[in-house]
Amino acid sequence: MFIQSQYKNHNPFDNITKKSYIFRIIYFILILFLLLDFGYSFMQYYHTNLDGDMAEGILRANKVDKVFHDPFGIKIFFSHEKYPNPNRFFSHWSFSYYFQTMPFVFQRFFNPIDSIYLTCALIKVITKILFIYLLAACISGIRNVLKIELILSAILITPLFQTFGYEGYMGIIMPSITYFFFYSLPLCLLVLFFAPFYNFIIHKKPISILAKIVMLILSVILPFSGPLIPGIILIICPLIFVDRLIKTNKESPTISFMRKINISLKYFPGYLIFVFTLFCLLCAYSLYIGTLGSDFYDNIIHTISLKERYLRLPIGLYYQLTQKLGLLILLLMIIINTIIIRKNNYQPEGKKIIHLLKGIVVFSLFYILLLPLGGFKIYRPNILRFDTFMPITLCIVFFFGLSTYFIIKNANKKYRKWYIFTAAAILIVFINADRPRFEKNLCEKQALETLSKSPDKVVLLNNDCTVM
């Protein structure tokens, strides 16, 4: 059989740990790979262009400044004046505060222009590292960064965080620094929120006091931190409870429905019920006040009917999955992994993985079907694009890492070698796709340098490129 039936007593690292010399070499290579990848990512982020929304957001232009005077959108109830993003204060605040602070730290050692690009690169690489650590810890059930299990889990997902390769269709760290603060960073913090809960449910690990404090703080911050978070929460939280209710119904089919609800609620600690309820209520409130605001780009807003938005949704999904190979490769590997796990004699851990996949599929269907209700933007004509698809991309990356790690950990020796070879080949495809483009922002930097040296208020730029 592909999977060992008595995997609980089996550790694929036992043999190599006995040969300490071989283990140290493998361990060193894996650590070196991660460090080199993080350094490489930093250089890629450093050579990414700036975007045109930075000036307004950082310097708090008139539209943006109104959000700072009303963090929770309370005033919008009593005012007929509309302004954009009344429910995204923390994204605006973190973006503005970070760029009004960090560049001046870098300017002690670098010139002002370089300090902006370094500031962008730093926050992006920190977020990528946090993403990978949280996902790897959930995959392996290990929190110690020096453990081989966590390092291997990190290796499996690190190449999937694309910067220039498949980024336009499966990007998680957004190239636009403004979009990064509204999409990537809140999503990373959402993973931070759910990680203790996941480890509690799946790995049976208690939630620490620190984790409880962090979860409570994030339950207040995240509803006001980006366009994706409220919708995600209002799908995931009910699904978690419904899943528990279905299990209760299977275990006790004869008791009353209200009794089943009561038993299902008691499965979760009281603290989690409180935090999840608070999170859901604030997300519902956030979605509501979002409908009272105006569009940020009043000059390019264009409204189409809800029916037409739904008709365009399949087109967006088609382009998302077919224009680049990245997502298709991962989906194919997930199907293969699922077949391997289902066809072999797997134990409760494997059943949990299959059950989790079903949950991801249900969440993805609900999420995609609800996207058209979020409105229409002319720069996102088919509703679904890599930025709105990002939560599903993250689920795909996570499940690929989880299922691949499970098979590597539990496969028989006979099959493990060729399976590792196959997984490594897939990762090499992603590594090769994400090639360096260190010249990408060279023209922009030269233009900014020209502007900085000119005494004129209006400067003619001969560079054939966009500047912010």
C-alpha positions as CSV (number, residue, x, y, z in Angstrom):
1,M,0.0,0.0,0.0
2,F,1.1,3.6,-0.7
3,I,0.2,4.8,2.8
4,Q,1.5,2.9,5.8
5,S,-1.5,1.8,8.0
6,Q,0.4,2.2,11.3
7,Y,1.6,5.7,10.5
8,K,1.2,7.0,14.0
9,N,4.3,5.1,15.1
10,H,6.2,6.0,12.0
11,N,8.4,9.0,11.4
12,P,10.1,9.2,8.0
13,F,12.9,11.3,9.6
14,D,13.9,8.5,12.1
15,N,16.3,6.8,9.8
16,I,18.1,10.0,8.7
17,T,18.3,11.3,12.2
18,K,20.2,8.2,13.2
19,K,22.7,9.0,10.5
20,S,23.4,12.4,12.0
21,Y,25.9,13.4,9.3
22,I,23.4,12.9,6.5
23,F,20.7,14.6,8.5
24,R,22.8,17.7,9.1
25,I,23.5,18.1,5.4
26,I,19.8,17.8,4.5
27,Y,18.9,20.1,7.3
28,F,21.5,22.7,6.3
29,I,20.3,22.5,2.6
30,L,16.7,23.1,3.5
31,I,17.5,26.0,5.8
32,L,19.7,27.5,3.2
33,F,17.0,27.2,0.6
34,L,14.5,29.1,2.7
35,L,17.0,31.8,3.6
36,L,18.0,32.2,-0.1
37,D,14.4,32.4,-1.1
38,F,13.6,35.1,1.4
39,G,16.6,37.1,0.3
40,Y,15.6,36.6,-3.4
41,S,12.1,37.7,-2.6
42,F,13.3,40.8,-0.9
43,M,15.3,41.7,-4.1
44,Q,12.3,41.0,-6.2
45,Y,10.1,43.2,-4.0
46,Y,12.8,45.9,-4.0
47,H,12.7,46.0,-7.8
48,T,8.9,46.3,-8.1
49,N,7.3,49.5,-9.3
50,L,5.5,51.9,-7.1
51,D,1.8,52.5,-7.8
52,G,-0.3,55.6,-8.4
53,D,-2.4,55.4,-5.2
54,M,0.5,55.9,-2.9
55,A,0.6,59.6,-2.7
56,E,-3.1,60.0,-1.8
57,G,-3.0,57.2,0.7
58,I,0.2,58.1,2.5
59,L,-0.3,61.8,2.7
60,R,-4.0,61.3,3.5
61,A,-5.6,63.3,0.7
62,N,-9.1,64.8,1.1
63,K,-11.0,61.6,0.4
64,V,-8.8,59.4,2.5
65,D,-8.5,61.9,5.4
66,K,-12.2,61.5,6.2
67,V,-11.7,57.9,7.1
68,F,-9.1,58.9,9.7
69,H,-11.6,61.1,11.5
70,D,-14.2,58.3,11.7
71,P,-12.4,54.9,12.2
72,F,-15.5,52.8,12.7
73,G,-17.7,54.7,10.2
74,I,-20.1,55.9,12.9
75,K,-20.5,59.5,11.5
76,I,-21.5,58.2,8.1
77,F,-24.9,57.3,9.7
78,F,-25.6,60.9,10.6
79,S,-24.1,62.6,7.5
80,H,-25.4,62.7,4.0
81,E,-21.8,63.1,2.8
82,K,-20.3,60.0,1.2
83,Y,-16.7,59.2,1.1
84,P,-14.8,56.0,0.0
85,N,-13.8,53.1,2.2
86,P,-15.6,54.1,5.5
87,N,-15.0,50.5,6.7
88,R,-11.3,50.2,6.0
89,F,-9.7,52.5,8.5
90,F,-7.0,50.1,9.7
91,S,-5.7,49.4,6.2
92,H,-5.5,53.2,5.5
93,W,-3.9,53.9,8.9
94,S,-1.3,51.1,8.7
95,F,-0.4,52.1,5.1
96,S,0.0,55.8,6.0
97,Y,1.7,55.4,9.3
98,Y,4.2,52.8,8.0
99,F,5.3,55.0,5.1
100,Q,5.4,58.1,7.2
101,T,7.8,56.3,9.5
102,M,9.9,53.6,8.0
103,P,11.5,55.5,5.0
104,F,13.1,57.9,7.4
105,V,14.7,55.0,9.2
106,F,16.2,53.8,6.0
107,Q,17.3,57.3,5.0
108,R,19.9,57.2,7.8
109,F,21.8,54.8,5.5
110,F,20.3,55.2,2.0
111,N,19.1,58.0,-0.3
112,P,15.4,59.0,-0.1
113,I,14.4,57.3,-3.4
114,D,16.0,53.9,-2.4
115,S,14.4,54.2,1.0
116,I,10.9,54.0,-0.5
117,Y,11.7,50.8,-2.4
118,L,13.4,49.3,0.7
119,T,10.3,50.2,2.8
120,C,8.1,48.4,0.3
121,A,10.3,45.3,0.2
122,L,10.7,45.0,3.9
123,I,7.0,44.8,4.8
124,K,6.3,42.4,1.9
125,V,9.1,40.0,2.8
126,I,8.1,40.0,6.5
127,T,4.5,39.3,5.5
128,K,5.6,36.4,3.2
129,I,7.7,34.9,6.1
130,L,4.8,35.2,8.5
131,F,2.4,33.6,5.9
132,I,4.8,30.7,5.4
133,Y,5.5,30.1,9.1
134,L,1.8,30.1,10.0
135,L,0.8,27.8,7.1
136,A,3.8,25.5,7.8
137,A,2.9,25.3,11.5
138,C,-0.6,24.3,10.7
139,I,0.5,21.7,8.2
140,S,3.1,20.1,10.4
141,G,1.5,20.8,13.9
142,I,4.9,22.1,14.9
143,R,5.6,25.6,16.1
144,N,9.4,25.4,16.6
145,V,11.1,27.0,13.6
146,L,14.1,24.8,14.0
147,K,12.2,21.5,13.7
148,I,12.7,19.6,10.4
149,E,9.0,18.9,10.1
150,L,8.1,22.6,10.0
151,I,11.0,23.4,7.7
152,L,9.9,20.7,5.2
153,S,6.3,22.0,5.3
154,A,7.7,25.5,4.6
155,I,9.7,24.2,1.7
156,L,6.6,22.7,0.1
157,I,4.7,26.1,-0.1
158,T,7.5,28.7,-0.3
159,P,7.9,28.5,-4.1
160,L,4.2,28.9,-4.6
161,F,4.4,32.6,-3.4
162,Q,5.1,34.1,-6.8
163,T,6.4,37.6,-7.4
164,F,6.8,37.8,-11.2
165,G,6.1,34.4,-12.5
166,Y,2.4,33.3,-12.0
167,E,1.7,36.3,-9.8
168,G,-0.9,37.7,-12.2
169,Y,-3.2,34.7,-11.6
170,M,-2.1,33.2,-8.2
171,G,-0.4,36.1,-6.4
172,I,-0.7,36.3,-2.7
173,I,1.8,39.1,-2.0
174,M,0.4,41.9,-4.2
175,P,2.9,43.7,-6.4
176,S,1.1,47.0,-5.8
177,I,2.1,48.2,-2.3
178,T,-1.3,50.0,-1.8
179,Y,-3.2,46.8,-2.7
180,F,-0.8,44.9,-0.5
181,F,-2.1,46.8,2.6
182,F,-5.7,46.2,1.6
183,Y,-5.5,42.6,0.4
184,S,-2.3,40.7,1.3
185,L,-1.6,42.0,4.8
186,P,-5.2,41.6,6.1
187,L,-5.3,38.1,4.7
188,C,-2.1,37.2,6.5
189,L,-3.5,38.6,9.8
190,L,-6.6,36.5,9.2
191,V,-4.4,33.4,8.9
192,L,-2.8,34.5,12.2
193,F,-6.3,34.7,13.7
194,F,-7.4,31.3,12.6
195,A,-4.1,29.4,13.2
196,P,-4.7,28.8,17.0
197,F,-8.2,27.7,16.2
198,Y,-7.0,25.3,13.5
199,N,-4.3,23.8,15.8
200,F,-6.9,23.5,18.5
201,I,-9.4,21.6,16.3
202,I,-7.0,19.5,14.2
203,H,-3.9,19.1,16.3
204,K,-5.6,19.2,19.7
205,K,-3.3,21.9,21.0
206,P,-4.6,24.4,23.6
207,I,-4.9,28.0,22.8
208,S,-2.5,30.1,24.8
209,I,-3.4,33.3,26.6
210,L,-1.3,35.3,24.2
211,A,-3.1,33.7,21.3
212,K,-6.5,34.5,22.8
213,I,-5.5,38.2,23.3
214,V,-4.2,38.4,19.7
215,M,-7.5,36.8,18.4
216,L,-9.6,39.3,20.3
217,I,-7.6,42.3,19.0
218,L,-7.7,41.0,15.4
219,S,-11.5,40.4,15.7
220,V,-11.9,44.1,16.1
221,I,-9.2,45.3,13.6
222,L,-9.8,42.9,10.7
223,P,-13.4,43.8,10.0
224,F,-12.2,47.3,9.1
225,S,-9.1,46.2,7.2
226,G,-9.9,45.4,3.7
227,P,-12.6,44.4,1.2
228,L,-12.2,40.6,1.5
229,I,-12.2,40.0,5.2
230,P,-15.9,40.6,6.1
231,G,-17.2,38.3,3.4
232,I,-14.7,35.6,4.2
233,I,-15.7,35.6,7.9
234,L,-19.4,35.6,7.2
235,I,-18.9,32.5,5.1
236,I,-16.4,30.6,7.2
237,C,-17.9,31.0,10.7
238,P,-21.4,29.7,9.8
239,L,-19.8,26.8,7.9
240,I,-17.7,25.8,11.0
241,F,-20.8,25.7,13.1
242,V,-22.9,23.9,10.5
243,D,-20.2,21.3,10.1
244,R,-20.2,20.8,13.9
245,L,-24.0,20.6,13.8
246,I,-23.9,17.9,11.1
247,K,-21.5,15.8,13.1
248,T,-23.7,16.2,16.2
249,N,-26.7,15.1,14.2
250,K,-24.8,11.9,13.1
251,E,-23.8,11.1,16.6
252,S,-27.2,11.8,18.2
253,P,-29.9,11.7,15.5
254,T,-32.8,11.2,17.9
255,I,-32.5,14.3,20.1
256,S,-34.3,17.6,19.3
257,F,-32.9,20.2,17.0
258,M,-32.4,22.8,19.7
259,R,-30.6,20.2,21.8
260,K,-28.3,19.5,18.8
261,I,-27.5,23.2,18.6
262,N,-26.8,23.4,22.3
263,I,-24.4,20.4,22.1
264,S,-22.7,21.8,19.0
265,L,-22.1,25.1,20.8
266,K,-20.7,23.4,23.8
267,Y,-18.1,21.7,21.6
268,F,-16.3,25.1,21.3
269,P,-14.8,26.9,24.4
270,G,-16.8,29.9,25.5
271,Y,-14.0,32.2,24.6
272,L,-14.0,31.1,21.0
273,I,-17.8,31.5,20.8
274,F,-17.5,35.1,22.1
275,V,-14.6,36.1,19.7
276,F,-16.3,34.5,16.7
277,T,-19.6,36.1,17.4
278,L,-17.9,39.5,17.9
279,F,-16.0,39.0,14.7
280,C,-19.2,38.2,12.7
281,L,-21.2,41.1,14.1
282,L,-18.4,43.6,13.3
283,C,-18.0,42.1,9.8
284,A,-21.8,42.4,9.1
285,Y,-21.6,46.0,10.4
286,S,-18.5,46.7,8.2
287,L,-20.3,45.4,5.1
288,Y,-23.3,47.6,5.8
289,I,-21.4,50.8,6.3
290,G,-19.4,49.9,3.1
291,T,-22.6,50.2,1.2
292,L,-23.1,53.8,2.5
293,G,-19.7,54.9,1.1
294,S,-18.8,56.1,-2.4
295,D,-16.4,54.5,-4.9
296,F,-12.8,55.6,-4.6
297,Y,-12.5,56.1,-8.3
298,D,-15.6,58.2,-9.1
299,N,-14.4,58.9,-12.6
300,I,-14.2,55.3,-13.7
301,I,-17.2,53.7,-11.9
302,H,-19.6,52.0,-14.2
303,T,-22.6,50.0,-13.0
304,I,-24.0,46.9,-14.7
305,S,-26.9,44.8,-13.6
306,L,-26.5,41.9,-11.1
307,K,-27.6,39.5,-13.8
308,E,-24.8,40.6,-16.1
309,R,-22.3,40.4,-13.2
310,Y,-23.2,36.8,-12.7
311,L,-22.9,36.1,-16.4
312,R,-19.4,37.5,-16.4
313,L,-18.3,35.4,-13.4
314,P,-17.7,32.2,-15.4
315,I,-15.5,34.1,-17.8
316,G,-13.4,35.5,-14.9
317,L,-13.0,32.0,-13.5
318,Y,-12.1,30.6,-16.9
319,Y,-9.3,33.2,-17.4
320,Q,-8.1,32.7,-13.8
321,L,-7.6,29.0,-14.3
322,T,-6.4,28.8,-17.9
323,Q,-4.1,31.7,-18.7
324,K,-1.2,30.3,-16.7
325,L,-0.2,26.8,-15.6
326,G,0.3,27.5,-11.9
327,L,-3.1,26.9,-10.5
328,L,-3.9,24.1,-12.9
329,I,-0.7,22.3,-11.7
330,L,-1.6,22.6,-8.1
331,L,-5.2,21.5,-8.7
332,L,-4.1,18.5,-10.6
333,M,-1.6,17.6,-7.8
334,I,-4.4,18.1,-5.2
335,I,-6.6,15.6,-7.1
336,I,-3.8,13.1,-7.3
337,N,-3.0,13.5,-3.6
338,T,-6.7,13.1,-2.7
339,I,-6.9,9.9,-4.7
340,I,-3.8,8.5,-3.0
341,I,-5.1,9.3,0.5
342,R,-8.6,7.9,-0.2
343,K,-7.5,4.7,-2.0
344,N,-5.0,3.7,0.7
345,N,-5.6,2.5,4.3
346,Y,-5.4,5.9,6.0
347,Q,-6.3,6.6,9.6
348,P,-8.2,9.5,11.2
349,E,-5.6,12.0,10.2
350,G,-6.2,11.2,6.5
351,K,-9.9,11.5,7.0
352,K,-9.5,14.9,8.5
353,I,-7.6,16.0,5.5
354,I,-10.3,14.8,3.1
355,H,-13.0,16.4,5.3
356,L,-11.0,19.7,5.2
357,L,-10.9,19.5,1.4
358,K,-14.7,19.2,1.3
359,G,-14.9,22.3,3.5
360,I,-12.5,24.3,1.2
361,V,-14.6,23.3,-1.8
362,V,-17.9,24.4,-0.1
363,F,-16.3,27.7,1.1
364,S,-14.9,28.3,-2.4
365,L,-18.3,27.8,-4.0
366,F,-20.1,30.2,-1.6
367,Y,-17.3,32.8,-1.9
368,I,-17.3,32.8,-5.8
369,L,-21.1,32.9,-6.0
370,L,-21.3,35.8,-3.6
371,L,-18.6,37.9,-5.4
372,P,-21.0,39.6,-7.8
373,L,-22.9,41.1,-4.9
374,G,-19.8,43.1,-4.1
375,G,-20.4,45.4,-7.0
376,F,-18.6,46.0,-10.3
377,K,-15.4,47.8,-11.1
378,I,-14.3,48.6,-14.7
379,Y,-10.7,47.6,-13.9
380,R,-12.1,44.2,-12.9
381,P,-14.6,43.6,-15.7
382,N,-15.1,39.9,-15.1
383,I,-15.7,40.3,-11.3
384,L,-13.3,37.5,-10.5
385,R,-9.6,38.4,-10.7
386,F,-6.5,37.2,-8.9
387,D,-7.0,39.7,-6.1
388,T,-10.6,38.7,-5.4
389,F,-9.5,35.0,-5.9
390,M,-6.7,35.3,-3.4
391,P,-8.5,33.6,-0.4
392,I,-9.1,30.5,-2.7
393,T,-5.5,30.6,-3.9
394,L,-4.3,30.6,-0.3
395,C,-6.6,27.6,0.4
396,I,-5.2,25.8,-2.7
397,V,-1.6,26.5,-1.6
398,F,-2.3,25.3,1.9
399,F,-4.0,22.1,0.9
400,F,-1.3,21.3,-1.6
401,G,1.3,21.6,1.2
402,L,-0.9,19.7,3.7
403,S,-1.7,16.7,1.5
404,T,1.8,16.5,0.1
405,Y,3.4,16.6,3.5
406,F,1.0,13.9,4.8
407,I,1.9,11.6,1.9
408,I,5.6,12.2,2.3
409,K,5.3,11.5,6.0
410,N,3.2,8.3,5.7
411,A,4.1,6.7,2.4
412,N,5.9,3.4,2.2
413,K,9.7,3.6,1.4
414,K,9.0,1.9,-1.9
415,Y,6.8,4.8,-3.1
416,R,8.2,7.8,-1.1
417,K,11.2,8.3,-3.3
418,W,9.3,8.8,-6.6
419,Y,6.6,10.8,-4.9
420,I,9.3,13.2,-3.4
421,F,10.8,13.4,-6.9
422,T,7.4,14.3,-8.4
423,A,6.7,17.0,-5.7
424,A,10.2,18.4,-6.2
425,A,9.7,18.6,-9.9
426,I,6.5,20.6,-9.4
427,L,8.3,23.0,-7.0
428,I,11.1,23.4,-9.6
429,V,8.5,24.5,-12.2
430,F,7.3,27.3,-9.8
431,I,10.9,28.3,-8.9
432,N,11.8,28.5,-12.6
433,A,8.6,30.5,-13.4
434,D,9.4,33.2,-10.8
435,R,12.5,34.6,-12.6
436,P,14.2,37.8,-11.6
437,R,13.2,41.1,-13.2
438,F,15.7,43.3,-11.4
439,E,15.4,45.9,-14.2
440,K,11.7,46.3,-13.8
441,N,11.7,49.6,-11.9
442,L,15.0,51.0,-13.2
443,C,13.2,53.5,-15.5
444,E,10.9,54.7,-12.7
445,K,13.9,55.2,-10.3
446,Q,15.7,57.2,-13.0
447,A,12.7,59.4,-13.5
448,L,12.3,60.0,-9.8
449,E,16.0,60.9,-9.6
450,T,15.4,63.5,-12.4
451,L,12.5,65.0,-10.5
452,S,14.5,65.2,-7.3
453,K,17.4,67.0,-8.9
454,S,15.3,69.5,-10.9
455,P,14.6,73.0,-9.5
456,D,11.6,73.4,-11.7
457,K,8.0,72.8,-10.6
458,V,7.1,71.2,-14.0
459,V,9.7,68.7,-15.2
460,L,9.8,67.1,-18.6
461,L,10.6,63.4,-18.3
462,N,12.1,61.7,-21.3
463,N,11.8,58.2,-19.8
464,D,9.2,56.1,-21.6
465,C,7.6,54.6,-18.5
466,T,5.0,55.3,-15.8
467,V,6.0,57.0,-12.6
468,M,3.9,56.0,-9.6
